Amino acid sequence: MAAFGFIFVMLPCVAIAGFTCFAACRAQRHTAFKLLAGVCLAVALAAALTPVGVLVWLFTL
């Protein structure tokens, strides 16, 4: 049950923080922040899509 709590509670929270980090880094002028924005976006998308993938996997069992 703790795994489901992590997947369906913590990962969406990480996704929200990642998208916020993406927006904040994207607004900066320095190119290093543009690279960091890409990393934040990748982490946020992975965290946001993992619960969806788990639900699809569970419904196909």
C-alpha positions, 0 to 999 in steps of 0.5 A: 500500500505504501507503494501506491501512496508513493505513486499516486500521491508523491509523484504528482507532487513531484510533477507539480514542483518539476513544472514550477521549476521548469517555468522558473528556469525557462524565464531566466536569461542565462543558457545554463538555466535553459538546460536546467529547464529541460532537465526539470521538464523531463523529471516532471513529465516522468513523474506525471506520466508514471501514475497513468502508466501504472493505471493502464498496466493495472487495467490490462492485467 
